[in-house]
Each structure stands twice: as structure tokens, then as C-alpha cells.
Amino acid sequence: MTVMAERALQSPQMSVEEFESIAAFAAKETDDAVRLEFVNGRIGVKKVADGDHNTIVLWLSKRCMRARPDLDLYQGQGLKVEKYREGRARPDAVLVPEDHFAGHGEWADPAGVLLVFEVTSYDSDTDRRDRYEKPVAYGAAGIPFYLLIDRDAGTAKLYSDPEPDVGYGNCRTVPFGVALVLPEPLGIELETERLKEYVD
């Protein structure tokens, strides 16, 4: 990549305030059918989830609630990931202590978030967004864990050991069918065999 191309990727398209105004307008005018994010200084459209995508989010929710009823798994909660070039991300799900987001607005501070969860979409932007930009953004924001269910690769990938301005220092990948342990303070074991059913 040339220096010029790298600078173009890093230069913000707009301010956070401009983004929030556009995102609010898009949500209102499309009855929330269009979801926008602002990661790495760039605006992106988050594709409306398909049935398998939503089923995977529910799969995680059931397992987390069964193992840790003291935690809540929020879907659609926006996060301020400002430590990485002023961003606004809307993970597929966010695992937090019970009632953590009560009283927060659309875009909450990531402090106290235990895990962010993403499921890859079948669109052209999922590679850059979910596999490259978000691990850096979430890790730089200090979120302890990022769990990515990669439907194309048939893997569950757990990022851990967040490092400011870098992302995550550790990543463990298992193929669907192999158990993945979410370490303490979560202490949840995920049997991933069922995920094979939700891949096209």
C-alpha cells in the first residue's frame, strides 16, 4: 500500500457530530432498516442481519444467560470507540453486567463492557470491518474480549488482552465443532458444533 493510500484510509470522512446526525436521520427515515457505523474515521453501512445471523446471536445469548444469569447480552447497543480515531460501532451483541446500560443513550461508553460479539455478514465490507478494523477499535477501547463468529471460515475467534492503539495481543481460533472457553471473569464454555447448521 502506498503512503498516499494509507493516509486516505486513515483520514476521517467527517466529524463524529456529523456522523451522529446522519445516523439518526437514516434510522428515522428508514424505520431503522439502515444501521450506520463510524469506525476508523470512516462511515459504513451495517447490513440488515439474515435469519442465520440472528440465530447465532440468540445461540450466544442463551448460552451466556444459562452460564451467567448475572450478565446481560444487549443487541444493537451502540458504543463509543473513541480511543481509536473517534468512532461509533454497533456490535451484534455486547455482554455486560446486569443493567449496565440503563440510563445510557444510543452511543454508550465502552467502560465496563466485558465482551463484544460480531457475526460476519455476506457482504463485501465484512472482511475489512469485522476482521481488521473492529479488532483494533475494540481492543484500543480497552474491551477485554472480542468474539467473532466467522461464517465464511467456519471458525469462532476470541481476541483478548487489549492493548491501547494496537488492538488485541492475543487471538485464539477454533473451527466450528470445537469448544471455545471464554476465560475469567466470564468463565463460559461454548460448544460450537451447532454453528455448523447456520452457515450457507
N, C-alpha and C positions, 0 to 999 in steps of 0.2 A: 504494500500500500504506500502511495506517495505521501509526503508530508502534507501536501495540499488536500488530498482526500481525507487524511486523518483529521485535519483541522475542521473540514466541512462536517465530518461526523460528530465532532465534539462541540461545535458552536451551536448554542441554543437557537431554536426557531422563533421563540417568543418568551415573554416573561411568565412566571408562574401565575400571576394575577390574570393575564390574558388567557392562559390555558383554562383556568378555573371558570372564567366567564364563558368561554366557548363550550366547555364540557357540560356546564349547567344548561346552556341553551340547547345543545344536542340531545341531552337526556329528556328535556321538557318537550321539544318538538317531535321527537321520535318515540315518545312514551317509553323511554329507557331502552329502546331496541339497539341504540348505538352507545357503546361504552368507550370512552376515551381515556388514555393514559399519557403521562408525560414523564418518560424515563430517559435519562442521559441527555436531557435538554431537547428531546425530540418528541413530537406528538405522534401517537399511534392509535389505531382503532383496535379494540379488543373484540374479536369475533364473537357473535352470539353462540353460546355453547350448544352442542348437539346432545342427543339423549345419552350416548355412551359417556360423554364428558361429564354430564351432570350425575350419572350413575356412579362414576368413580369418586366424585366429591362426596356423594352420600355414603359410599363404601367407607371412606376415611372417617366421615362424621360418626357413623355407627361404631366403628372400632375405637375411636377416641373416647366417645361418650361411655362405652362399656368399660374401658380400662381406666378412664379418668373422669368420673362424673363431676369433679370439681373444676373442670375446664370447659370452655365454650369454644365451638368452632363456628366463626362468623363467615358467611358467604357474601361477597360483594362489598365488603368494607374497604374503603379507600385508605391508603397510607401515605404519609409524607415521607419520602425517602430523600430528604434534602441533603444529607451528608454526601450524596453522590450527584452533584450538578443539579440541585433543585428539581426534584421530581415528584410525581404523584402516580402511584401504582395502585392497581385494583386487583389484588391476588384472587385466585379462585376461592381460597379459604384462608382464614387466619385463626390460629389456635392461641387462646389467651386464658388467663384466669377468669373465673366466673364473673359476669357483669363488668368486665374490664372496659368495654366501650360505651357503657351507659353515660349519657351526657356529652359524648363526643359528636362532632359534626361529620360531614361526609368524608373529610380527609383528616384522619387521626394521626397523632404522633406514634411512631413505632415502639417507643419505650414500653416495656412490659410484654411485648409480643414474644411468644415462645417459638412459634413456627409459622412460616408462610408456605402455602401449598399451591402448586400450579400443575395443570394438566395440559399437555401440548394440544394445540388445535391443528386441524388440517388446513392451514393457510400458509402463504408464502413468507409471512413475518414471524412465525413461531420459532424458527431456528435462532434468529438474532435476538428476539425478545426474551424467550424463556430460557435458552441455553447459554446466552452470553451476557446480555445486559442485566437481566434480573439477578443472577447470582452476585454480580458486582454491586448492584444497587442495594440489595437486601443485606449482604454482608457488611458493606460500608456503613449501613444504617445501624449496625450492631444487633440485628435479629439473630438469635442463636442458631436456628435451623431453617433451611430451605429444602423442602421436599418437592421434587419434580417427578411426576409420572410421565414418562416419555412414551407415547403410544407408538410412534414410528420405530423406535429402537426396541420396544418391549422391555423397558427397564424402569426400575424405581431408583432414583438418585437422591441421596441425602447429603447436602452440604452442611458443614459445621465449622466451628472455630472461626467466627467472623473476625476480619481484620480491617480496620479503617482504611478507606481509599483503595483497598485491594479487592475485597470480596470475602471469600472463604478460604481458609488454609487447608481444609480437608474435604474430601468428597468420597463417598462410598456408593458404588453402583452394584445393584443386583438385578439379574434377569427376572421377569415375571415367573413366579413359581418358587422363588427362594425367599425365605423370611427376612425381613429387614427390621432391625431393632432401632427404635428412636430412643437414644440414651437418656439418662437422667439429665435434667429434672423431669423428663417426660416419662420414661420407663414404660414405653408402649411397644409391643411386638406386632408387626404387621405381616400377616400371611398373604402373600401377593398372588397366589395361584388363581384366585378369582378374576384378577385383572386380565387374564388371557381372553376372557369372554367379551371384554369391552374394547377390543381392537379390531378395526376393519381389515 
